Amino acid sequence: MPRSLLCVTVTAPTTAELRRRRDEIVDADLIELRLDSVSDPNVAGALAGRRRPVIVTCRPTWEGGRFAGAEEEREKLLAEALARGAEYVDIEWRAHFDRLIAQSGGRRVVLSMHDFDRTPSDLAASARAMRATGAEVVKLAVKTKRLSDCVPLLEIGADAGRSGGLVVVGMGECGLATRVLARRFGSKWTYAGLDRDVGQLTPAALVDEFHFRSLTEATDVYGLVGAPVAHSVSPAMHNTAFRAARFDAVYLPLRAADADDFVTFARAMGMKGASVTIPFKGVLFDRVDEVDAVARRIGAINTIRSVDGRWIGGNTDASGFLQPLRDRVPLSGTRVAVLGAGGAARAVAIALGSTGARLTVHARSRRQAEGVAMIVAGQVGAWPPEPGTWDLLINCTPIGMYPRGDDTPVAADRLTGRYVYDLVYNPSITRLLREAARAGCQTIGGLEMLVAQAQEQFEWWVGLRPPAGVMREAALKRLAEFSRDETHVV
């Protein structure tokens, strides 16, 4: 199958502005001109002087667009676009503009179907019926509420692979794989743009972060499974490392509804490995075929790799956590307060178990705290910890994580120890770290642990340590982008 093309969607308030924005696009194989977005739809004006192939679309309000005029008027606009040589026009299947399809013999027609609420169970039958019209390209865009909603789209792509002429889109965060791995899904092109409501990625994200241009049907797929995952810098780190090491692989953020959802998706995609984050570190421990010794002791996994179809679970949190502490904090005899009782807290407790540190676990659930403390004969303390009871405070909870950066697990007047280590890395300087620094504490941010454990994951997957500094630089760049996005939120 030929490589999938990159189609960038352009909208504007007027035809003149639509043309200007069209000509600003520099990295696209195809441009979708949304005539339904302009107040003065003018086909000739939209097509004049174009330097790249275009799809002319005039989406009606009844199919998620903005065109509220008569259907006769809309049909005339699309017919004019065909007559004036537009490379493609997009015609909705439900519009029944059969005359347009017949006049062109189906050539240059994208016959589209959109469902903004769900992934229909009869999607394969719809695809066959649409293909029977003779349209050159059939486009299916459906709402994906679970990762596993992508599987029917993958199957339709495989079924249509021999004949081509297909575009499948999973709208929403869970459908990201259909956009990045367009070629794997049998799509002739993928759509990029600024419409976050339907899950569009920007052209820069597709090309620069996910390396869309170099992906093939054989590209190995890795990813981060969790909920949420939009805050994560792991895709930026691992994709940069894959590129630097010249591996044909891509790493995706994968928001899963539950463990079954991820397992169904990952098996169908033939994923080679995954990072595992909140809330799946414990539940996926029971879903892999084998667990290594470290992960078994922790009782949670943060990494999966596939070997001959068998899933092996591992955990790089413990070693990744310790690396920033070496040569900086004398742990023997140090009073350590661990906040939280989840998988990260268990990994931290085990990592500290052989250092001689005096461990106390603090969590809202005393029962869960007791379970973590028992691992290393530690103690259970109050939530939050009392002032004067610790030398090193370690936040293993998500409190203070993007987008709730104003939260903190410990009030400023309780920060009386010497060291504060926050495993939250987004934002890179949390409220806890800011207030700890003001109180005179030495601070360690979660980015250091994140990079250390990610390097070990990467090496475990591919047998090669990523180039020094590559992951950290990628993470810092992505965190800066998050900061800019927050600055522009109104």
N, C-alpha and C positions, 0 to 999 in steps of 0.2 A: 504494500500500500504506500502511495506517495506520502510525503510528510504533510501534516495538517497545517493549514494556513492560519494566519493571525488576522482576524477581522476586528477592527476598532469601531465601536458605535459612537456616532456623533449626534448630539442634539444642540439646539439653539433656539432663541426666541424669534429670530427672523431668518429668512433665506440668505440674506447677505452675510449674517453672522455664521450661519451653517457652513457656507462656502469658505469663510475665513478659517473657521476651526478645522474644516476638512483639510485645508492646505497646511495647517500646522502639524498634522500627524506625520511623523518621520519614520516610525517603525511599524509598518502594517503592510500586509499583502492585499488587503481588501478593506474598504471603508463602508460601513452601513450608515446611510443618510436617513435620519428619522424625520421625514416630512411632517409627521403628526405633531412634532414638537414646535413647529414654527407657526406664527400667526398669519403668514402670507405664503402658503405653499406654492412654489414656483418650480416646476420640474426643470425647465430650461436653465433657470438661474442656478439651481442646485448642481446640475451636471456640467455647467460651463467651465472649461479650463481644467478639468480634473486631470491629475497626473497618475492616479491609481484606479484600479477597478473598483466599482461600487455596487452595493446592494441598495436599492431604493425601497424604503419601508414607509408605510403610512398606516400605523396601527390604530384601529378604532378603540374607543373607550370600552366597548364590550369585550375586548380581548387584551386589556391592560394598557392600551395606548392612550393618546390624548386627542385623537381626531374625533370630533363630535358632530361632523356634518353628515350629509346624506350619503348613502352607500353608492349611489350613482356618481356622485362627485368624486368619491374616493376611487372608484373603478376607473374613471376617466384619467385621474392622475397616474395610476399605475400603468394604464394602457399607453399613456404618453411617454412614460419612462421607458417602456419597451421600445416604442417607436423611435425614440431619440437615442437608442443604443446603450442604455444602462446594461451593465454586464449581468445583473440579476435584479429581479423585483421579488419582494416577499409578499405572498398572497396567503391569507388565512384559510385553512381548510374549511372552517365553518362559514366563510363568506360565500362559498359556492360561485366564485367567479370563473365558472367552467369555460365561458367564452374566451377569456384571456388565455387560459391554458391551451385550449384548442387552437387558437390563432397562432400561437408560438410553437405548437407541437410539444409543449412542455419545456422546450429549451429556454434557459435563462430564468426559469421559474423556481423559486424557493417556496414550497408549500409547507406552511407552518401550523403547528398546533401548540397551544399554551394552556397549562393548567397551573394556576397560581396557588392552589389549595392542597394538592396531593399528587402522588404518583399513581395514576389509574391502574387498576388490575388488568385492564384489557389493552394495555399500551402496544403490545406486539401486534394485535389485530388491527389497531388503528394505523400502525406503521405500514402494514401490508396493504390496507385499503388506500392509504395516501400514495403509496408507490404505484398502485394500479392506475392512478390518474395520468401517469406519464410525466409528471413533474421531474425536472432534472435533479433537484435536491429536495429531500424531505427533512424537515426540521421538527424535532420533538423537544419542547422545553417544559419541564414539569417541576413542581415543588418537591424537594427532597427534605423530609423531616428526620430521617435517619440515614446513617451511612449505607445501610443495606438497601435503601431505595435506589442506590446507584446500580445495583446488580442487574435488575431488568434492563437498564440502559446498556450495560455491558453486553448482555446476551443479545439484545437487538442489534448492536454494533457488530457482534461476531456473525450473526445471521446474515447481515447485509454486506459483510466485508467483501464478498466476491463481486458485488455489483457497484459498490461505492455510492456516492450521491446521498450521503446521510450526514446530519448534524444532530447530536443529542446533547442536551444541556440539563444538568441537575441544578435548579435554582435554589439559592440559599446556601448557608455555610456548609451543610453536609454534602453538597454537590460539587465542592471544589475539585475533587479528583476528575470529574468529567470535563472540566475546563482545562486543567493542566495536562492531563493525559488524554487529550483529544484523539490522538492517533490510536491509542490502546482501545478507546471506545468506538473506533471506526468513523470518527467525524472528519468531514472534509475540511472544516475550519473550526476554530474556537472564537468566542466573542470576548473582547476586552472593553473596558470603559469605566465610567464613574458611577454606575448605578449599583450602589452597595445593597440596596433593598433586595435585589434579585441575586446578589452574590457575585457580581462582576469583579474581576481583578483588573487593576490598571495594566496597561501594556508594559510599564516598567517592572511591575511585580512579576508578570509572566516571563518576561525575557531575562531580567537581571537576577531575580531571586530564584525562580524555578527553572531557569535555563530552557525555556520552552523550545527554542530553535534547535537544540541539540538532542531532544528526547526522541526515542525510537520505540517501536513496539517491544523491543527486548530490554528496555531500560528497567533496571531493578527498582522496586518501589519500597521505600521505608517511610516511617511517619511517626508522629506523636499522637498517641491516643489519650484523651482526657476530656474533661468538661469543667471549665472552659479551656480553650486552647488559643483563642484569638490573641491573647496577651503574650504568647510565647515567642522567644527569640531563637528557639531550637531549629526551626526550619531555615532561618538565615545562616546559622552556624553550620549545620550539616550540609546544606546545599553548597555553601562556599567551600567546605572541606572536600566534598565530592569533586567539585570542579578543579580545585588545586591538586588533588591526587589523580585526576584524570580518570575517574570512575564513571561509567554510564549508569548513573543512579540519581534518584530524586527523592526528596523527603517532604512529606505533606503534613499540615496540621489536620487532625482527624477528630472532630467533635463527635463522640459516640453517645447514643441514648442509654446504652447499657452494655454489659459484656457480650451478650449474644449478638448485638448489633455490630460490634467491632469484629467479632470472630467471623460472622457471615461475610462481611465486607473483605476482611483480610484474606480469608481462604479463597474467595472468588478472584481477588486481584493477584493472588500468588505473592503476597508481600514477603520480602526477604528479612525484614526486621522492623522493630518498633521501639520507641521510647514510651514508657508508661508513666502517667502522672495522675494527679487527683481526678476522680476518686477510684481509680482502677488498679492501684498497686497491690491491693489485697485480693480483690475478686479475680483478677486475671492470674494470680498465683495458682489458683485451682483449675485454670483452663488450659495451661500449657502441658506438654507431654513430659517434660523433665525440668527440674529446678536445680541449679548449681548449689554448692555447699553454703556459700555466703548468703544467697537469697533465702535458702531454706532456714538458716538460723534467724534471719531478720523476719521471715514470715511474709515477705512482700517482694515484688519484683519491680524494677524500673526499666528493664530491658528485655526484649524478646528477639531471638534470632531463629531463622528457619534453616534447618539442616536436613536435606533429603526429605522435605515435607514434614518433619517433626519440629515442633516448637520447643525451644529451650529458653527458660527464664533465668535471668541473672539480675544482680543488683550492684550498681557502681556508686550508689549514694554514699555508702560508708567510707570508701577510700577517697571519693571525691570531696567529702566533707572534711576529712582530716588534713588534706593537702595544704589548705590555707593556714592551718593552725601550726604547722611544723615551723620551728625556729621563731615563733612569734608569741606563743602562749605556753608557759610551763604548766603542764596539765597535772602532773603528779601532786596529789593533795589538794588540788583546786576544787572549790565548791562550784558545781555546775548546775544551773537551773535550765532544764529542758522544757520548753513550752510546746504542748501538743502531745498527742498519743496515737498519731497515724503512722503510715508507713515510713515517712521521713524521720519521725521521732524514734522509731524502732531502729532504723539504720544508724542514727546518731548515737543512740544508747550503746549499740553493739560496737561501734567504732571507738567509743570512749571506754568501753569495758576493760580494755587491757592497758590503759594509760595511767591507772592509779588515781584518776579523778574521782571525786565524791559526788555522785549523781543524785539529783532530785527531779522527779517528773511532775509537772504541773499541767493539768488539763481540766476542762469543765466537767468532764466525766471522770469521777474518781476511779470507777471500775476499770476504764480503759487505761488510766494512768498507772494503776496497779499492774496491769498486764505488761506494760512497757518496763516499769521499774523491776519487775520480777526477773526479767531477762538477765540483768547484770547486778542483781542484789542491791538495787538502788532504793531510794525512799520516794514517798509520795508527799507532795506539798500542796499548799493552798493555791487556788487560782483567783487572781494572779499572785505571783510570789511576793512575799513580804520584803520590804526594804531591809538590807543588812544581812540577808540570808544567802547571798551568792557572790561569787567572784566573776564567773563567766555566765552570761545569759544567752541562750540559743533559741531563737524563734523558729520553730518547725511547723507553724501554722500558716495558712494563707492570709492572715490578717495583715492588712496594709498593702495587699497586692493590687495592681492595676485592674479595674479602674477605680478601686476604693482606696486610693492612696492617702486619704486623710485619716484612715483608721490606724490604731496601734494596739498591740496586745498588753502593753504595760504603760501606765501613766508616767509622765516625766518625773514626778516627785518620788517615784519608786526606783529610779535608775541610780542605784548607789554602789554598784560593783565596779570592777576594773575593765571588763571586756563585754562587748555586746556583738553577737554574730547573728545576723538576720538572713535566713535562707531565702527570703523573698528577694528576687532580683529585678523585678519590674514594678515600680521604678527602681533604678540602681541605688538611689539614696532614699530610703523609706523614712517615714515620719519617726519611726523607732530609732533609726540610726542618727537622724538629725538631732533629736532630743538627747540621745545618749552622748553624742559628741559635745553638746552644750553642757552636759553634766560632768564632763571630764573623762568619759569612758573612751577606751580605744575601740574602734569599730571595724568590723569585717562585713562586707556585703555579700549577698548570695551569688553574685555573678562569678566570683572566684570558684565557688563549689560547682556551679552550673557548668563552667568551662571544663573543670577537672573531670567531672563525671561524664561529660559528653565526649571528651577525648578517649576515655576508656571504652565507652559504648562503640564509638567509631572503630577503634582498633579491634574490638571483639567481633564486630560485624565483618570487616574486610581484611583484617590481619595487618593493618598498617596504621601507624600513629599519624594523625594529621599534622601538617607542617606547623611549626611553632608560631603562635600568635594569630593564626588564621581565624580560628573560632572566636577568640576574644575580640578581634577587630570587627568581625561580622556582627557579634552581639552588641557591641557598643554602637555601631552604626544603626542597627535596628532600634535600639532603645532611644537613640536620638530622634528617629522618625516618629516613635510613639509620642515623644515629648512635643514635637512640632504639631502632631495631630491634635493633642490635647489643647495646645495653645490656640488652635483655630476653631475649636468647638464653641458654638454660640448657644 
